[in-house]
């Protein structure tokens, strides 16, 4: 049986689970923006996005698209809903870059589990940071940040170049412990690059309404990924790795 970790990957050498995420996200965006009318698209977003007001409305006996069932799936489904084409492209490029290395290391099912737990954590933190209200959460930003946090645990060996090569073979490297990370120069370089890139992104997109909460949520995503990594890492050795 061929594994997702095989070196002979299809299109762009991406694991199938990453391709599935990309195709599903792109397909949803195309269907929502091109085939649904204004009201239909809005209803679709409200049905599958995460928003604290869903629970407030339903608890008060006021109807909300999707009902209580949407309250169960929306902490996960929001990651497939990008608000704009620009954000879709940006998020999926970062997903391909960092998710590829993590998917190869975890395998497809562990990757799905990690992504689901990260998505739920992102929804919960969004609720806390927003203080309730009518804000909605869309897109895989938090999950991508968590994947990057997880990747830092093992792509440190490649330094900054590991970010630009979709992990290469660095997914085979032994992972650092959480304490070890903070004494590793390459990890500190990676973290410095990441936070500098976030600061630059904040400056460039300040006019689009990006606020401190979004940047804080990204930072929390890195931390969540770093902490969750050990729960999903199969800790394989080079000898039993395929390829």
Secondary structure, 3 states (H helix, E strand, C coil): CCCCCCCCCCHHHCCHHHHHHHHHHHHHHHHHHHHCCHHHHHHHHHHHCECHHHHHHHHCCCCCCCHHHHHHHHHHHHHHCCCCHHHHHHHHHHHHHHHHHHHHHHCHHHHHHHHHHHHHHHHHHHHHHHCCCCCCECCCHHHHHHHHHHHHHHHHHHCCHHHHCCCCCHHHCCCCCHHHHCCCHHHHHHHHHHHHHHHHHHHHCHHHCCCHHHHHHHHHHHHHHHHHHHHHCCCCCHHHCCC
